Amino acid sequence: MKKITIYTDGGSRGNPGKAAIGVVFCNERDQIIKKYGEYLGDGLTNNDAEYNAVIFALKKFKALFGKAIAETSEVEVKSDSELMVEQLNGEYKLLEPRIQQFFIEIWNLKIDFKSVKFKHIPREKNKEADKLVNEALDGEAGAKTLF
């Protein structure tokens, strides 16, 4: 494994409200190799969900492929959250303590990789990750209304 692209998205219905993440791993040819949608819980903001998606993605990469492969891999995380990407790239200030904690966790996770870059992409180029967020949110809503 040399280069992998990870599309991430997070969403919150209510902001704060019920939140979920979507993560899509792609190979060098941008073909999907793994994808995940996870419900996070209630009372979270959109930004909480966006950062949690990146944290999940980096942890999941190491769990799937191991630390040795992570150390030789170049990862590009693509997200439609301009705020988060610019914060992670050091272009925007981190004003909220909660966001600072997310930043520190991601910074510490990056150490295990050859490189991790963050790129902002338009929402229409992040459809699969967005779909996973909505499926996770819809699944949670459906599960609570069965009885």
Secondary structure as a PSIPRED ss2 file (coil, helix, strand):
# PSIPRED VFORMAT (PSIPRED V4.0)

   1 M C   1.000  0.000  0.000
   2 K C   1.000  0.000  0.000
   3 K E   0.000  0.000  1.000
   4 I E   0.000  0.000  1.000
   5 T E   0.000  0.000  1.000
   6 I E   0.000  0.000  1.000
   7 Y E   0.000  0.000  1.000
   8 T E   0.000  0.000  1.000
   9 D E   0.000  0.000  1.000
  10 G E   0.000  0.000  1.000
  11 G E   0.000  0.000  1.000
  12 S E   0.000  0.000  1.000
  13 R E   0.000  0.000  1.000
  14 G C   1.000  0.000  0.000
  15 N C   1.000  0.000  0.000
  16 P C   1.000  0.000  0.000
  17 G E   0.000  0.000  1.000
  18 K E   0.000  0.000  1.000
  19 A E   0.000  0.000  1.000
  20 A E   0.000  0.000  1.000
  21 I E   0.000  0.000  1.000
  22 G E   0.000  0.000  1.000
  23 V E   0.000  0.000  1.000
  24 V E   0.000  0.000  1.000
  25 F E   0.000  0.000  1.000
  26 C E   0.000  0.000  1.000
  27 N C   1.000  0.000  0.000
  28 E C   1.000  0.000  0.000
  29 R C   1.000  0.000  0.000
  30 D C   1.000  0.000  0.000
  31 Q C   1.000  0.000  0.000
  32 I E   0.000  0.000  1.000
  33 I E   0.000  0.000  1.000
  34 K E   0.000  0.000  1.000
  35 K E   0.000  0.000  1.000
  36 Y E   0.000  0.000  1.000
  37 G E   0.000  0.000  1.000
  38 E E   0.000  0.000  1.000
  39 Y E   0.000  0.000  1.000
  40 L E   0.000  0.000  1.000
  41 G E   0.000  0.000  1.000
  42 D E   0.000  0.000  1.000
  43 G E   0.000  0.000  1.000
  44 L E   0.000  0.000  1.000
  45 T C   1.000  0.000  0.000
  46 N H   0.000  1.000  0.000
  47 N H   0.000  1.000  0.000
  48 D H   0.000  1.000  0.000
  49 A H   0.000  1.000  0.000
  50 E H   0.000  1.000  0.000
  51 Y H   0.000  1.000  0.000
  52 N H   0.000  1.000  0.000
  53 A H   0.000  1.000  0.000
  54 V H   0.000  1.000  0.000
  55 I H   0.000  1.000  0.000
  56 F H   0.000  1.000  0.000
  57 A H   0.000  1.000  0.000
  58 L H   0.000  1.000  0.000
  59 K H   0.000  1.000  0.000
  60 K H   0.000  1.000  0.000
  61 F H   0.000  1.000  0.000
  62 K H   0.000  1.000  0.000
  63 A H   0.000  1.000  0.000
  64 L H   0.000  1.000  0.000
  65 F H   0.000  1.000  0.000
  66 G C   1.000  0.000  0.000
  67 K H   0.000  1.000  0.000
  68 A H   0.000  1.000  0.000
  69 I H   0.000  1.000  0.000
  70 A H   0.000  1.000  0.000
  71 E H   0.000  1.000  0.000
  72 T C   1.000  0.000  0.000
  73 S C   1.000  0.000  0.000
  74 E E   0.000  0.000  1.000
  75 V E   0.000  0.000  1.000
  76 E E   0.000  0.000  1.000
  77 V E   0.000  0.000  1.000
  78 K E   0.000  0.000  1.000
  79 S E   0.000  0.000  1.000
  80 D C   1.000  0.000  0.000
  81 S C   1.000  0.000  0.000
  82 E H   0.000  1.000  0.000
  83 L H   0.000  1.000  0.000
  84 M H   0.000  1.000  0.000
  85 V H   0.000  1.000  0.000
  86 E H   0.000  1.000  0.000
  87 Q H   0.000  1.000  0.000
  88 L H   0.000  1.000  0.000
  89 N C   1.000  0.000  0.000
  90 G C   1.000  0.000  0.000
  91 E C   1.000  0.000  0.000
  92 Y C   1.000  0.000  0.000
  93 K C   1.000  0.000  0.000
  94 L C   1.000  0.000  0.000
  95 L C   1.000  0.000  0.000
  96 E C   1.000  0.000  0.000
  97 P H   0.000  1.000  0.000
  98 R H   0.000  1.000  0.000
  99 I H   0.000  1.000  0.000
 100 Q H   0.000  1.000  0.000
 101 Q H   0.000  1.000  0.000
 102 F H   0.000  1.000  0.000
 103 F H   0.000  1.000  0.000
 104 I H   0.000  1.000  0.000
 105 E H   0.000  1.000  0.000
 106 I H   0.000  1.000  0.000
 107 W H   0.000  1.000  0.000
 108 N H   0.000  1.000  0.000
 109 L H   0.000  1.000  0.000
 110 K H   0.000  1.000  0.000
 111 I C   1.000  0.000  0.000
 112 D C   1.000  0.000  0.000
 113 F C   1.000  0.000  0.000
 114 K C   1.000  0.000  0.000
 115 S E   0.000  0.000  1.000
 116 V E   0.000  0.000  1.000
 117 K E   0.000  0.000  1.000
 118 F E   0.000  0.000  1.000
 119 K E   0.000  0.000  1.000
 120 H E   0.000  0.000  1.000
 121 I C   1.000  0.000  0.000
 122 P C   1.000  0.000  0.000
 123 R H   0.000  1.000  0.000
 124 E H   0.000  1.000  0.000
 125 K H   0.000  1.000  0.000
 126 N C   1.000  0.000  0.000
 127 K H   0.000  1.000  0.000
 128 E H   0.000  1.000  0.000
 129 A H   0.000  1.000  0.000
 130 D H   0.000  1.000  0.000
 131 K H   0.000  1.000  0.000
 132 L H   0.000  1.000  0.000
 133 V H   0.000  1.000  0.000
 134 N H   0.000  1.000  0.000
 135 E H   0.000  1.000  0.000
 136 A H   0.000  1.000  0.000
 137 L H   0.000  1.000  0.000
 138 D H   0.000  1.000  0.000
 139 G H   0.000  1.000  0.000
 140 E H   0.000  1.000  0.000
 141 A H   0.000  1.000  0.000
 142 G H   0.000  1.000  0.000
 143 A H   0.000  1.000  0.000
 144 K H   0.000  1.000  0.000
 145 T C   1.000  0.000  0.000
 146 L C   1.000  0.000  0.000
 147 F C   1.000  0.000  0.000
